[in-house]
Amino acid sequence: MAGRSLPRPSQFVNVDGVTPALMRVPWHSFDLEQALAKLQVSPKVGLSDAEAKKRLRTYGPNKLEERPGPGPLALLLKQFGDFMVAVLAFAAAVSFLLGERIDALAIFSIVALNALFGFVQEYRAERSLAALKEMTAPLTTVRRGGRAKSIRAADVVPGDVLLLKEGDRVPADARILSQASLAVDESPLTGESVPVNKDAGWVGAPDAPLGDRRNMLYMGTSIVRGRAEAVAVATAMGTEIGEIAALIDGAEDEKTPLQRRLEQVGRLLVACCLGIVGLVFALGVLQGAPLYSMFLTGVSLAVAAIPEGLPAVVTIALTLGVQRMIRRNAIVRRLPAVETLGCATVICSDKTGTLTQNQMTVTRILLAGRNVDVTGNGYQPAGEFLDAGRMTGPDADPDLRMALLIGGLCNDASVEWTGRRSDAPRVLGDPTEAALLVCAQKGGPELKSDLAAADRLGEAPFDSDRKRMSVVVRVRAGKFVLVKGAPDAVVARCSRIQRGGRILPMEAADRGRIAKAVDACAGDALRVLALAYRKAGEDDERAASGPRAADVLERDLIFVGLAAMMDPPRPEAARAILLARRAGIETKVVTGDHPRTAEAIAARLGIGRERAVTGAELDAMDDEELKRAVRESRVFARVSPRHKLRIVRALKAQGEIVAMTGDGVNDAPAVKEADIGIAMGRSGTDVTREASSMVLADDNFATIVAAIEEGRGIYDNIRKFIRYLLASNTGEALAMFAAALLGWPLPLLPMQILWVNLVTDGLPAIALGVDPPDKNVLSRPPRKANEGVFTRGLHIKIAVRGCLIAACTLAAFALGLWTGPGGERGIAYARTLAFCTLVASQLIYVFQCRHEHNPLPLSGLLENRWLVLAACASFLMQLASIYWPPFARLFDTVPLSLADWILVLALSGWSQALETALVAFRRAAAKRISLLRV
């Protein structure tokens, strides 16, 4: 068996350059003889140790590869390459040269803090592939040289015969050779919540979707029932999980809208600062001012114009938003993610575990001639039974009692409860059987006692050919044969039917009604199992341990009813989807589950009643058709990880800001590729969590809407801060420029400029950045991803207010020169007036910036008590610069009288008072006009 003749990766064409080659071999479409011939192995003997070593050298260890990423030092240095960081570093250096060591230290601290945040975020993101490697089982059993042997999963090679049983994790992609009652949990790969029954004899078309390949096992999935022998056909990067690893590795990390906007602002500010420095310096020198003095003035003004507090305010605002989200069970792994979600236009949501609970639940029991609804969700044993809206129970309903006994005793699952509703139960076995067991537990203490006291005397295990399971049990009422399984398989073995506690012959009409009930349940995407029984005799007990147990036990049965179950939608998901729609955000279901199931869940949640687009249909679409499909359709089913990635990329190509939720490994590539990836904390895998930007600790879809609210509020706060800071800095620059143009003495000294920068750009700006979100923030549509910071008239507001602040400052300076004592003391007096007017104008203006559409300065004043305290603290600092002698000498100020302060407040507040009066007048006029119209 020469290893060199096996398929090699280089012999197959990769898809998009990332798909490992071995997966291109359609093993599921080969019959067993053909597959074994291709792999050159005998299933009875397996590989020899020598051949296994040869293949291990050929194919390498069964481990996922990882492209070497940047080391910790490279990641740290990368954080200092940001444009705004470079600007801040320059500002800090200039401040240090000017002797402002405290200012320089503050700026350097801001730079270091932001670099540390970025380093931690990127370092954690690089661990996503390492988490993916953890999914491979450490040990597995194979047949080598005709003997069973336990080896490391890393040593499995193509051609190894795997021996698997219930509870094992599959170590490689494998073609099934034989199986007994085999069911596999493939939800990490496909998103399908129900275990898949496998069949070694099934052979499918080469393009069959992964979820339909009944003769295949895949690395990372788990055996929930039965046992199997399978031959490994692909290992390491050749597996489906290997393909996902390549997709994660190839997904690009793009700058968030917030990062792009801040970079734009930084470049604009630098250009403006250079222009200001050049103009002021040139005018001063031309008018005969000392060269060194004008240099210090120009550079000081430039340093003041650069909002070094911007990264600090953004970081603080994002961090406080993150803290609020943690209290609401959302863990944000990357700070810009909160703001990015605020401009999301589409949420692509996985179904299983995200929109649904990933806990199968019996919702309806269809008895002869009537339906009993079952309340309660998930695996918690709390709920009621309603017959036509009236409460009933097994004590009063013999048909219901028998149905619950069959579901609870013809069952191999177990569910462990902690007793706390917030904790997820631990399920061992088939989730459908767990649903039946939980439903029986809802039957009350007496039924629970009967379940606990029952003895199993024999069984005929579930078989994918028979589609039934049978047990012989002894209960208080006697011995019974209990049967459950697919409706067609069970009903065909029934000759009688139980109705109202009476046993009646089963008529053709009864069979027709049962068939219609099954079809109706299928239309609602409900999984249906039939329940039947009969009295057991001594022959049944003896036959239960024999080779023909099923033939003996499953005959002359009494039909009791149908148990209909589903993975129910999360109760809060429908409201969250409605809120998202009102906020202009569309929700799309993107799942690997069956199309009918996806359609039913979408309809129940209010996403829409429409036909699901399947993965096979997506494969047949070119790029333009795909763009149209993702724009028009809201439900996508039977999709693979590659399909999810294509959907996200197609949406992003059309300018959408995409949030992608997921929990399974199959979601990880799309989660990483999306503008913001959201992982489930409880049901999610480590792979998806590490690839995500945000983790929902409670797996609650509704938390996403809360994050959207936070994100929009944070961006609003950033606009408030930019509006306030740039208008204030513009006022400073225009005042200096106008004075130089008019040939006046400089209205502010370099030290005074830096002090204004510290007093006004510090505490008030930071307090403005933590304003609570507006109450109507979710009533607005999402902002566009390419929207600049200065849109919606912000640049006009900045320019107008900057001119007003400059005018007030120059007016104060001119009045000081006119009324002052003259000489150097007169200039110092005029500068002190201008100095205080400039600070007071900005401290008044900061309250107007709280509401973009409401300029009333006292509107909601106490909503942000930190802003009030910050403004008071800044004003006290300004008073210190005038009345405390050491500061007065440092800033060359003189004390002001009460009359001077009245003048300062009048000049600082007149524009605000005028605007407030105009707004009040307009509102009163509009209200009067509306009353007249009525």
Buried (B, 14 or more C-beta within 10 A) or exposed (E): BEBEEBBEBEEBEBEEEBBBBBBBBEBBBBEBEEBBEBBBBBBEEBBBEEBBBBBBEBBBBBBBBBEEBEEEEEBBEBBBEBEBBBBBBBBBBBBBEBEBEEBBEBBBEBBEBBBEBBBBBBBEBBBBBEBBBEBBBEEBBBBBEEEEBEBBBBBBBBBBBBBBEBEBBBBBBBBBBEBBBBBBBBBBBBBBBBBBBBBBEBBBEEEBBBBBBBBBBBBBBBBBBBBBBBBBBBBBBBBBBBBBBBBBBBBEEEEBBBBBBBBBBBEBBBEBBEEBBEBBBEBBBEEEBEEEBBBBBBBBBBBBBBBBBBBBBBBBBBBBBBEBBEEBBBBBBBBBBBBBBBBBBBBBBBBBBBBBBBBBBBBBBBBBEBBBBBEBBBBBBEBEBBBEEEEBBBEEBBBBBBBBBBBBBBBBBEBEBEEEEEEBBEBBBBBBBBBBBBBBBBBBEEBBEBBEEBEBBBBBBBBBEBBBBBBBBBBEEEBBBBBBBBBEBBBEBBEBBBBEEEEEEBEEEBBEBBEEBBEBBBEBBBBBBBBBBBEBEEEBBBBBEEEEBBEBBBBEBBBBBBBBBBBBBBEBBBBBBBBBEEBBBBBBBBBBBBBBBBBBBBBBBBBBEEEBBBBBBBBEBEEEEBBEBBEEBBBBBBBBBBBBBBBBBBBBEEEBBBBBBBBBBBBBBBBBBBBBBBBBBBBBBBBBBBBBBBBBBBBBBBBBBBBBBBBBBBBBBBBBBBBBBBBBBBBBBBBBBBBBEEEBBBBBBBBBBBBBBBBBBBBBBBBBBBBEBBEEBBEEEBBEBEBBBBEBEBBEBBBBBBBBBBBBBBBBBBBBBEEBEEEEEBBBBBBBBBBBBBBBBBBBBBBBBBBBEEBBBEBBEEEBEBBBEBBEBBBEBBBBBBEEEEBBEEBBBBEBEEEBBEBBBBBBBBBBEEBBEEBEEEEEEEEEEEEEEE
